[in-house]
Amino acid sequence: ELAKALNLSKSTVSYHIGSLLREGLVKVSREERVKNFVRIYYTLASPSETVVLSLKKSLEGRDRGELFRNMVRLLGLSLLNTSPYVLKRLGYEVGYAMGERNMTLDDLGDIWESLRLGEVSSSKDTFVVENCYFCRDLPNVGRSYCKFDEGLITGFLEKSTGKKYRAEEVKCWGMGYDFCEFRIRKLK
């Protein structure tokens, strides 16, 4: 029915539904046997239980900083699956607004830690975050979670230096590590 409504082949629809299932965006809600085939019904998947529990705990504790971090985390996880570019662009805008002329990665690390986003160590071309507010305790999914942070670091550096940069997360909880590491490149 879906293939017919979208004017697509069944194999195309099947492929994309499989992708949505693997990404955790949809889940099977029920199956029905109809004549010689199985009709499968899908619903949107719920956000990560870890994130929801953390959000609930911060609401009960009335810690506004924790509430903010968890709301960003929940929004970020939703956008990560549907619009990673938008998430990265939002991070860029925040980073650009935070940066000031002649600030350094060390300055960004100090800001990061003061906001309790994680413990930071940095060098000329790396930015490492332990206890990352965004992806700490999330499962290994074989890819990076921290697109917002990639954008934030990039925007911060571009505003601070007046030059073009690219920050790319190369290690993350989502890739099986217990910290996040961003590789930073100055673009020509």
N, C-alpha and C positions, 0 to 999 in steps of 0.2 A: 504494500500500500504506500509506503514511504517513497519508494523508488518511482512509483507511478505519479504521485503528487508532486515530486521534485523534478520529474522528467529526466531521471538519471537511471543508469543501469543498476541492476540488483547488486552486482559485484562492487560497484563504486560505493553504494550506500553501505554495504556490508563491511567494506574496508574502513570507511570512516567511522562507523559505529564501533568497530574493533579498536580503532585508535582512541576514541573517547573512553571506552572501557579501560584500556591499558593506562590511560592518563588519570583515571579515577573521576572523570567528570560525570559519567552516567553509571548507573547500575541496573541490573535486571530486576524488575519489580515482580514480574510473574510470567509464566509461560502457559500457553494453551495449545493443545493438539487439535488442529483443524484439518479434517480430511487426511491428506498425505504429507502435511508439513506441520512444523511447530511455529506458532505465532509468539513472538517475544515482545514484551512490553518493557520499556526503559523509563527510568525517572532520573532526574538530576541527583547526583551523589551529594551527601552532606559534607561540610568542611571537616577537616581532620579533627578527630576527637580530642587530641592533645591540645589543639588551638582553642576549641570550644571550652574545654575544662579550664584552661588558663585564663580565658576571657571571663568566665563565670567567677573564678577565684578573685580576679582583680576587681570585679564589680562588688563582690562581698567585702573586700578589704578597703575599698574606697581609695586605692592608690592610683591617682590620676595618671601618673607617669606609666605605670604598668598597664593601665587601661588603654592609654594611647598606643603603647607598643603592641599590645595584643590586637587592637583594632586595625592597626597598620598591617600586622601579620595576617589577620583574617582577610582583609581586602587584598593584600598582596598575593595570598595563595589563590584567591579567586581569579585575579587578573593573570597570574602566572600561567594558568592553564588555558585561558581564553585569549589574552592579549599581552604577551610578555613585552612587546614593544611599548605599549602604553605604560606599563609598570616601570620600564627602564626610563622612559621619557619623564615620568613624574619624578623619579629619583634625580634625573638630570636637573630639572627645574628647582628642586629643593637644594641640591648641591650648589647650583649656580647662585641661588639667593644667599646661601651661607658663606660663600667664599668672599674674600676681600683681597685686594692687591697685595702681592708678596707673602701671602700665607703659604704654608708648606703642608706636606703630608703629616708631619708631626703635629701641626696645629689641628688638622682634621682629626687625628687620633685623640687629641685632648678633648675636642668637642664630643666625639663619639663616646668616649668614656664618661664624660660629665653627664651625658644623656642616658647613661647605663645601657648602651646598645651592645656592649661587649668590651673585652680587653684587647687593646691594639698594639701591635708592633709594626714598624714600617721601615722601608729603605727606599732608595731612589726609584726602584721599579716594582716593589711589592707592598701590599697592605694586607696584614694578617689579622683576623679577628677571632679571638677565642670567646666561647660562651655567646655566640651570635644571637641577638634578640629574635631574629627572623626565623632561622632554621634549626636552632638548638633542639635536639630531641626528635626532629622529624625523620621519617624513614629514608633509607637509601633508595632512591628512585632512578639512579643512573644519570642524573643531570643536575645542574645548578639550580638552587632556589632563589638566589639573591640578585635578581635583575634590578630591583630598585636600588640596591647598594652599588651595582656597577654604574648606573646612571648618576647616582649621587657623587661618587668619587670623580667621575669624569667631569661633571658640571662644576664641582668645587675647584678642580685643578685648572680648568679652562678659565674660570673667572679670576683665579688667583695669579695665573701666569700670563694670560692673554694668548696662550698657545693652544693648539688642538691636542687632545689626549683620547686614549681609549683604555678603559679599565675592563678587564675580563676575569670573571671568577674561574679559577682553574682547580680549586679544591673546595669542597662544601660537604655539609652533612648529607645532602642529596646525592653525593657521589661516594659516600662511605667514609668520609673523614669526620673528625670531631672538632673541626675548626674550619674557617673560611680563609682562602687566600686569593687575592686579586693580583693579577699581573697587569702592570701599567706600562703603556707605550705612548711615547710622544709621536704624534703623526706629523708628516711633512706638509 
